[in-house]
Amino acid sequence: MFSRRDFLKKTSLAPAVPLSAVVDFDQDDPETGKTDAGPRITKFTIFPARGSFYRFIGPNSYDEKPKGIEGNPRRTLLVELSDGTVGLGTIGYRPLTDEVLKETKQLIGKDILSVYRWDGDHIANAASGFEKFIYDASYSWVESAILDALGKVKGMPVWQLFGDSLKKGVDPYDGTLYFAEIAQNRDVSIIGEIGKQIKRDGYGAIKLKVGRSDKWLPGEAGVERDIEAFVTLREAVGTNFNLMTDANNGYRDRIDWALRFLKACAPYDMYFIEELIPDDTEQYLEIREELRKENLHIPIADGESIWSPDMLDIFTEYCEAGVYSFIQPDMPTCGFTNILRTARMAEKYPHVKLIPHVWQSEMGLYMSAHVAKIQSNIPFIEDSRYDEHCMIGTDYVFDRGQWFVPDRPGWGVYLTPGYEEYIEGDPIVIS
């Protein structure tokens, strides 16, 4: 194993991987008739870059400290093609191991049009030999930049590469309402104040962080604070407004406290509870049945940490279990095609909707807007209101509570002039 700094040097100077070690990706496809040659992939560049939230963000149930303004640098991805096209993307939670970086080098020199199978002008699925780079979340981070470049080559926005538009605007929820009263040493009224401001900003939905009893306010006092926070927020924003909650598994091993929280909040209309406990279908069924005894129901959401190569099978099991109303694969980690095929699989389960998970990723927000535009079973996208300083997304419009996707090629997002000043640490180059 060599270090990333060594990898940077070796990938730039070492000879290409022997052809005998890779699949021939560039054969003509007799099924689709795709024989046109496109520009070839010449380089990937990965760099962590600074950004900022629109305001100071508190902690969640597992944090050691508040998120603050800047959070952690976000890993950004560039792909360069032989015709000079540059695609911009992002990278999620999976580690970029030496093996993953070495395997990704196989993409260098490949025709970008050959990455997918095509049905006319629409992408159908991954082409033979490319499945790993589209469906395996260890590698599917490459797709975000590839799709941006591919859209630019074809002169089409990414969503149009996959399907027809079903909506003009897409609905977001503000996902930034963390433990503000703890971070600022205030009473819970600050939750209501921030909620009112988010509503004034134009949002029609908020996801509130709960699970204070796990660390920040241990014990039953934390349960009571969660209840107080949710009721305060509901009273602040009114009834014609969607409120979600996310416990980040803060009620682990305390089903009694979880039920107390849910029963107290149910009359105030909770759209869903996310990650109430570590994923456990049987326990969720038990919780649902206990709520039903009092004629109560709160939809369950989960799935942001499902990143394995068989994620589609796992989410199929989620849908068949009958307890999960919302599944939430992480967009930057799982990739656009994985999110889309999961949403299309879920269409046969009327009780299930998909909402892509996104945190601290401006690019993830825009990618989610593209997929929601072509999928009717994606009712919301998650907006962490984070600005990645190395990119410009000003062609996206937020108006009357909805995000509107531009008709620009690719993602419609561009590198900031002088973006290098926002880079933290050494880039990784694969070429």
C-alpha positions in Angstrom: 0.0 0.0 0.0 1.3 3.4 -0.9 0.2 6.8 0.5 -2.0 9.2 -1.3 0.9 11.5 -1.9 2.8 8.6 -3.4 -0.3 7.7 -5.4 -0.4 11.3 -6.8 3.1 10.8 -8.1 2.7 7.3 -9.4 -0.6 7.9 -11.3 0.9 10.8 -13.1 4.2 9.0 -14.1 3.5 5.3 -14.2 2.7 3.6 -17.5 -0.9 2.7 -18.2 -2.4 -0.4 -16.7 -1.8 -3.4 -19.1 -4.8 -3.9 -21.5 -4.9 -7.5 -20.4 -5.9 -6.4 -16.9 -9.0 -4.5 -18.0 -12.2 -5.0 -19.8 -12.5 -3.7 -23.4 -15.1 -1.0 -22.8 -15.2 0.4 -26.3 -16.8 -2.3 -28.4 -19.8 -1.3 -30.5 -23.1 -2.2 -28.8 -25.3 -4.3 -31.1 -28.3 -3.9 -28.9 -28.3 -0.1 -28.8 -26.4 0.6 -32.0 -24.2 3.1 -30.2 -21.2 3.3 -32.4 -20.4 7.1 -32.3 -17.0 7.8 -30.7 -16.9 10.5 -28.0 -14.1 12.3 -26.3 -12.0 10.2 -23.9 -11.4 10.5 -20.2 -7.9 11.8 -19.6 -7.8 12.8 -15.9 -9.6 12.8 -12.6 -8.7 15.4 -9.9 -9.9 15.1 -6.3 -9.5 18.0 -3.8 -11.1 19.0 -0.5 -12.5 22.5 -0.7 -13.9 25.0 1.9 -17.4 26.1 2.1 -19.9 27.6 4.6 -23.5 27.2 5.9 -25.8 30.1 5.7 -25.8 30.4 9.5 -24.2 28.8 12.5 -25.3 25.2 12.9 -25.6 23.4 16.2 -24.7 19.7 17.0 -26.8 16.6 16.4 -27.1 13.6 18.7 -23.7 12.1 18.0 -21.6 15.3 17.4 -18.7 16.2 19.7 -19.2 19.9 19.0 -21.5 22.2 16.9 -21.2 22.1 13.1 -20.5 25.8 13.1 -20.3 27.9 10.0 -17.7 26.0 7.9 -18.2 22.4 8.7 -15.6 20.1 7.2 -14.0 20.6 3.7 -16.0 18.8 1.0 -14.3 16.5 -1.4 -14.8 17.9 -5.0 -14.1 15.9 -8.2 -13.1 17.1 -11.7 -12.9 14.9 -14.8 -11.2 16.1 -17.9 -11.9 14.9 -21.4 -9.7 14.8 -24.5 -11.7 17.6 -26.2 -11.1 20.0 -23.2 -14.5 19.4 -21.5 -14.3 19.5 -17.7 -17.0 17.8 -15.6 -17.6 18.8 -12.0 -18.8 16.4 -9.3 -18.7 15.5 -5.6 -17.7 12.6 -3.4 -19.6 11.1 -0.5 -18.7 9.2 2.6 -16.9 6.1 1.3 -13.1 6.2 1.8 -10.9 6.6 -1.2 -8.5 3.7 -0.5 -5.4 3.1 -2.6 -7.1 0.1 -4.2 -10.2 2.2 -5.2 -8.0 4.9 -6.7 -5.9 2.3 -8.5 -9.0 0.6 -10.0 -10.4 4.0 -11.0 -7.4 4.4 -13.2 -8.9 1.9 -15.6 -11.3 4.6 -16.8 -8.5 6.7 -18.2 -8.6 6.7 -22.0 -12.2 5.4 -22.2 -14.8 6.9 -24.5 -17.2 8.8 -22.2 -20.2 7.7 -24.4 -19.3 4.1 -23.8 -19.9 4.3 -20.0 -23.6 3.7 -20.4 -26.0 1.7 -22.5 -28.4 4.0 -24.4 -32.0 3.9 -25.4 -32.1 6.6 -28.1 -30.9 9.8 -26.4 -31.7 8.4 -22.9 -29.3 6.5 -20.6 -30.7 3.0 -19.9 -28.1 1.6 -17.5 -24.4 1.0 -17.1 -22.6 -0.5 -20.1 -21.0 -3.9 -19.8 -17.7 -3.7 -17.8 -18.7 -0.3 -16.2 -21.2 -1.7 -13.7 -18.7 -1.3 -10.8 -18.2 2.4 -11.4 -22.0 3.0 -11.5 -23.5 0.6 -9.0 -20.8 0.0 -6.4 -20.7 2.9 -3.9 -17.0 2.4 -3.4 -16.6 3.7 -7.0 -19.8 5.4 -8.0 -18.4 8.8 -6.8 -16.9 9.1 -10.3 -20.3 9.3 -11.9 -21.2 12.8 -10.7 -18.4 14.4 -12.7 -18.8 12.0 -15.6 -22.5 12.9 -16.0 -21.7 16.6 -15.9 -19.1 16.1 -18.7 -21.4 13.9 -20.6 -24.2 16.4 -20.4 -21.9 19.1 -21.8 -20.8 16.8 -24.6 -24.4 16.1 -25.6 -25.6 19.7 -24.8 -28.3 18.4 -22.4 -28.9 18.8 -18.6 -28.3 15.6 -16.7 -32.0 14.9 -16.0 -32.7 14.9 -19.7 -30.1 12.2 -20.3 -32.3 9.9 -18.2 -35.9 10.8 -18.8 -38.6 13.4 -19.4 -39.4 16.2 -17.0 -42.4 15.6 -14.7 -42.2 18.9 -12.7 -41.1 22.4 -13.2 -39.9 23.0 -9.6 -39.0 20.6 -6.8 -39.8 20.9 -3.1 -37.0 21.1 -0.6 -37.0 20.9 3.2 -34.5 22.9 5.2 -32.3 20.3 7.1 -30.3 22.7 9.2 -32.3 23.0 12.5 -30.0 21.2 14.9 -29.7 21.6 18.6 -29.6 25.4 18.4 -30.6 26.0 22.0 -27.8 23.9 23.3 -25.2 25.4 21.0 -26.2 29.0 22.0 -27.1 28.3 25.6 -30.6 29.6 25.1 -34.0 28.3 26.0 -36.0 26.3 23.4 -37.7 29.4 22.1 -34.7 29.8 19.7 -36.0 26.7 17.8 -39.2 28.6 17.1 -37.4 31.8 16.1 -35.2 29.9 13.6 -38.2 28.0 12.3 -40.1 31.3 11.6 -37.1 32.7 9.8 -36.8 29.5 7.6 -40.5 29.9 6.8 -39.9 33.6 5.9 -37.0 32.4 3.7 -39.6 30.6 1.6 -39.3 27.0 2.7 -42.4 24.9 3.3 -40.8 22.2 5.3 -38.2 21.8 8.0 -36.3 18.7 9.4 -35.6 19.1 13.1 -32.8 17.2 14.8 -33.8 15.3 17.9 -32.1 12.7 20.1 -30.8 15.1 22.8 -31.1 12.4 25.4 -28.2 10.4 23.8 -25.4 12.9 24.8 -26.2 16.6 24.9 -29.0 16.4 27.5 -28.7 12.8 28.9 -31.6 10.9 30.2 -35.3 11.8 30.4 -34.6 15.5 30.4 -33.4 15.1 26.8 -36.6 13.3 25.8 -38.7 16.2 27.3 -36.5 18.7 25.5 -37.1 16.9 22.2 -40.8 17.1 22.7 -40.7 20.7 23.7 -38.5 21.6 20.7 -40.9 19.9 18.3 -44.1 21.4 19.8 -42.4 24.9 19.9 -41.5 24.6 16.2 -45.0 23.5 15.2 -46.5 26.4 17.1 -44.0 28.8 15.4 -44.6 27.7 11.8 -48.3 26.9 12.0 -50.3 23.9 10.6 -49.9 24.3 6.9 -46.2 23.3 7.0 -44.4 20.0 6.9 -42.1 19.1 9.9 -39.8 16.1 9.8 -37.5 14.9 12.6 -34.2 13.0 12.6 -32.8 11.4 15.8 -29.5 10.2 14.3 -30.2 6.9 16.2 -30.3 8.9 19.5 -33.0 6.6 20.9 -30.9 3.5 20.6 -31.7 0.9 23.3 -34.5 3.1 24.7 -37.7 2.1 23.0 -39.7 3.3 26.0 -38.3 6.8 25.6 -38.7 6.7 21.8 -42.4 5.8 22.2 -42.8 8.6 24.8 -41.4 11.1 22.3 -43.5 9.9 19.4 -46.7 9.7 21.3 -46.3 13.3 22.6 -45.5 14.7 19.2 -47.9 12.7 17.0 -50.9 15.1 17.6 -48.7 17.9 16.2 -48.4 16.2 12.8 -44.9 14.8 12.2 -44.2 14.1 8.5 -41.7 11.4 9.3 -39.1 10.3 12.0 -35.7 9.5 10.6 -33.1 7.2 12.2 -35.0 6.9 15.5 -32.9 3.9 16.3 -30.2 1.9 14.5 -31.9 0.2 11.6 -33.9 -2.7 13.0 -37.1 -3.7 11.1 -38.4 -5.8 13.9 -38.1 -3.0 16.5 -39.7 -0.5 14.1 -42.6 -2.9 13.6 -42.9 -3.1 17.4 -42.9 0.7 17.7 -45.5 1.0 14.9 -47.8 -1.5 16.7 -47.5 0.3 20.0 -48.5 3.6 18.3 -51.4 1.9 16.6 -52.8 0.8 20.0 -53.5 4.5 20.6 -54.6 5.2 17.0 -51.4 7.1 16.2 -49.1 6.8 13.2 -45.8 8.5 12.3 -44.0 7.4 9.1 -40.5 5.9 9.4 -37.6 7.0 7.3 -34.2 5.3 7.1 -31.4 4.2 4.8 -28.8 7.0 4.4 -26.0 4.6 5.5 -26.8 1.9 3.0 -23.8 2.1 0.5 -23.0 -1.6 -0.2 -22.9 -3.0 -3.8 -26.1 -4.8 -3.1 -27.9 -1.7 -2.0 -30.8 -2.2 -4.4 -31.5 -5.6 -2.9 -31.4 -4.1 0.6 -33.8 -1.3 -0.3 -36.1 -3.8 -1.9 -36.2 -5.6 1.4 -37.0 -2.2 3.1 -39.9 -1.7 0.7 -41.2 -5.2 1.2 -41.0 -4.9 5.0 -44.0 -2.6 5.0 -42.7 -0.4 7.8 -40.5 2.1 6.0 -42.4 5.0 4.3 -39.3 6.8 3.1 -36.0 5.4 2.0 -33.0 7.8 1.9 -29.9 6.7 0.0 -27.1 9.3 0.2 -26.8 11.1 -3.2 -23.0 12.0 -3.1 -22.1 8.5 -1.9 -24.4 6.2 -3.9 -24.5 8.3 -7.1 -27.2 9.5 -9.4 -27.9 6.2 -11.3 -28.1 4.3 -8.1 -30.6 6.8 -6.6 -32.7 6.7 -9.8 -32.8 2.9 -10.1 -33.8 2.6 -6.4 -36.6 5.2 -6.9 -37.8 3.3 -10.0 -37.7 0.0 -8.1 -39.8 1.6 -5.3 -42.5 2.7 -7.7 -44.2 -0.7 -7.3 -44.6 -0.1 -3.5 -47.3 2.7 -3.2 -46.5 3.2 0.5 -42.8 4.1 -0.1 -41.3 7.3 -1.3 -37.6 8.2 -1.8 -35.9 11.3 -0.6 -32.1 11.5 -1.4 -30.0 12.2 1.7 -27.7 15.1 1.4 -25.7 16.9 4.0 -23.2 19.8 3.6 -23.2 19.4 -0.2 -24.3 22.1 -2.6 -23.6 19.7 -5.5 -25.6 17.0 -3.8 -28.6 19.3 -3.6 -28.5 20.1 -7.3 -28.1 16.4 -8.2 -31.1 15.6 -6.1 -33.1 18.3 -7.9 -32.3 16.7 -11.2 -33.5 13.2 -10.1 -36.6 14.6 -8.4 -37.5 16.4 -11.7 -38.0 13.0 -13.5 -39.3 10.9 -10.6 -42.8 11.3 -9.2 -42.1 9.3 -6.1 -39.5 11.8 -4.8 -41.6 14.3 -2.9 -38.8 16.3 -1.3 -35.1 17.0 -1.6 -32.8 17.8 1.4 -31.3 21.3 1.5 -28.5 21.8 4.0 -28.1 25.4 2.7 -24.4 25.0 2.2 -22.3 27.0 -0.2 -19.3 25.3 -1.8 -17.0 28.2 -2.5 -15.2 26.4 -5.4 -18.4 26.2 -7.5 -21.0 28.6 -8.9 -24.7 27.4 -9.1 -26.3 30.8 -9.6 -28.4 29.5 -12.6 -30.5 27.5 -10.0 -33.4 29.5 -8.8 -35.2 29.2 -5.5 -38.6 30.8 -5.8 -41.8 30.4 -3.7 -40.5 27.4 -1.8 -39.2 25.4 -4.8 -35.8 24.9 -6.6 -35.8 25.2 -10.3 -33.2 23.4 -12.4 -31.6 25.4 -15.3 -31.6 24.1 -18.8 -27.8 24.3 -18.9 -25.8 21.3 -20.1 -24.7 18.9 -17.3 -25.4 20.0 -13.8 -25.4 23.6 -14.8 -22.7 24.3 -12.1 -19.3 25.9 -12.9 -15.9 26.2 -11.2 -15.4 29.5 -9.4 -12.6 31.6 -11.1 -9.6 31.2 -8.9 -11.2 28.2 -7.1 -7.7 26.9 -6.2 -7.7 29.4 -3.2 -10.4 27.3 -1.5 -8.6 24.0 -1.8 -7.4 22.4 1.5 -4.5 20.1 1.2 -3.0 18.3 -1.7 -5.1 17.2 -4.7 -5.2 13.6 -5.8 -4.7 13.2 -9.6 -5.5 10.1 -11.5 -4.2 10.2 -15.1 
